[in-house]
């Protein structure tokens, strides 16, 4: 069992999020380019989801 104050938790999560964005943001946190869009549309067409770019599940 570990007790951490709210301010410490908030600051830790904020630092963690900034690190994730700095490390992976360029690759994963960007809008899809034309190649990505084409690949996603082809994948989803094979699944029977014509015209669907992505899903939230």
VOLOKOL-151254 format. One record per atom (N, C-alpha, C): residue in three letters; x, y, z. Coordinates in steps of 0.02 Angstrom, whole numbers, padded with zeros to 5 digits, always signed. Layout:
! VOLOKOL-151254
AlaXYZ ...
This chain:
! VOLOKOL-151254
Unk+00043-00058+00000 Unk+00000+00000+00000 Unk+00045+00061+00000 Unk+00028+00108-00043 Unk+00069+00169-00049 Unk+00023+00229-00051 Unk+00038+00278-00010 Unk-00002+00339-00009 Unk+00039+00396-00040 Unk+00009+00429-00089 Unk+00041+00484-00124 Unk-00008+00542-00125 Unk+00016+00601-00110 Unk-00027+00660-00111 Unk-00051+00677-00181 Unk-00106+00714-00184 Unk-00136+00732-00248 Unk-00088+00775-00290 Unk-00054+00823-00260 Unk-00008+00865-00298 Unk+00050+00824-00327 Unk+00076+00777-00288 Unk+00130+00734-00312 Unk+00106+00690-00369 Unk+00046+00662-00362 Unk+00018+00620-00414 Unk+00008+00660-00479 Unk-00021+00720-00473 Unk-00034+00762-00531 Unk+00032+00779-00566 Unk+00081+00799-00529 Unk+00146+00817-00559 Unk+00179+00756-00591 Unk+00175+00698-00560 Unk+00205+00637-00588 Unk+00171+00618-00653 Unk+00106+00620-00655 Unk+00069+00604-00717 Unk+00085+00655-00772 Unk+00088+00718-00754 Unk+00105+00770-00803 Unk+00175+00758-00832 Unk+00223+00742-00790 Unk+00291+00729-00815 Unk+00293+00667-00859 Unk+00257+00615-00838 Unk+00254+00553-00877 Unk+00223+00567-00946 Unk+00168+00604-00949 Unk+00135+00620-01012 Unk+00181+00660-01058 Unk+00217+00709-01030 Unk+00263+00748-01071 Unk+00319+00705-01099 Unk+00343+00657-01060 Unk+00396+00612-01084 Unk+00370+00567-01140 Unk+00310+00540-01132 Unk+00281+00498-01184 Unk+00273+00538-01248 Unk+00248+00599-01243 Unk+00240+00642-01302 Unk+00307+00656-01334 Unk+00357+00671-01294 Unk+00423+00686-01321 Unk+00454+00625-01356 Unk+00446+00565-01326 Unk+00475+00505-01354 Unk+00437+00478-01415 Unk+00371+00479-01412 Unk+00331+00445-01463 Unk+00285+00490-01503 Unk+00283+00553-01487 Unk+00236+00598-01518 Unk+00242+00604-01593 Unk+00303+00609-01618 Unk+00313+00618-01690 Unk+00285+00558-01730 Unk+00292+00498-01702 Unk+00271+00439-01738 Unk+00197+00423-01726 Unk+00173+00428-01665 Unk+00107+00404-01648 Unk+00055+00458-01637 Unk+00075+00518-01620 Unk+00027+00571-01604 Unk+00025+00622-01660 Unk+00013+00599-01720 Unk+00011+00643-01778 Unk-00048+00623-01821 Unk-00068+00668-01864 Unk-00122+00653-01912 Unk-00094+00604-01964 Unk-00136+00558-01988 Unk-00111+00511-02038 Unk-00094+00545-02103 Unk-00039+00523-02134 Unk-00022+00550-02200 Unk-00058+00509-02254 Unk-00045+00524-02316 Unk-00080+00490-02371 Unk-00068+00415-02371 Unk-00006+00395-02358 Unk+00012+00324-02356 Unk-00025+00288-02298 Unk-00026+00319-02240 Unk-00062+00291-02182 Unk-00137+00283-02198 Unk-00166+00334-02228 Unk-00237+00333-02244 Unk-00253+00277-02293 Unk-00212+00270-02344 Unk-00222+00217-02393 Unk-00218+00148-02360 Unk-00168+00138-02318 Unk-00159+00074-02284 Unk-00219+00059-02239 Unk-00241+00108-02200 Unk-00298+00098-02155 Unk-00362+00083-02194 Unk-00372+00119-02249 Unk-00432+00107-02289 Unk-00432+00037-02319 Unk-00374+00013-02342 Unk-00368-00054-02369 Unk-00381-00107-02316 Unk-00352-00097-02257 Unk-00362-00145-02202 Unk-00436-00149-02184 Unk-00468-00092-02177 Unk-00538-00091-02157 Unk-00584-00118-02212 Unk-00566-00108-02275 Unk-00606-00135-02330 Unk-00606-00212-02327 Unk-00547-00241-02311 Unk-00542-00314-02305 Unk-00586-00339-02248 Unk-00597-00298-02198 Unk-00640-00316-02141 Unk-00713-00306-02155 Unk-00728-00276-02213 Unk-00797-00263-02231 Unk-00822-00195-02209 Unk-00776-00151-02190 Unk-00795-00084-02167 Unk-00776-00033-02220 Unk-00813-00033-02275 Unk-00797+00011-02331 Unk-00801+00085-02310 Unk-00751+00123-02329 Unk-00750+00195-02316 Unk-00736+00214-02244 Unk-00719+00166-02201 Unk-00706+00181-02131 Unk-00631+00191-02120 Unk-00612+00247-02093 Unk-00541+00262-02082 Unk-00515+00231-02017 Unk-00556+00233-01965 Unk-00535+00206-01900 Unk-00595+00193-01856 Unk-00582+00165-01799 Unk-00637+00152-01752 Unk-00613+00168-01681 Unk-00660+00174-01637 Unk-00643+00192-01567 Unk-00642+00132-01521 Unk-00650+00073-01547 Unk-00649+00014-01504 Unk-00580-00011-01500 
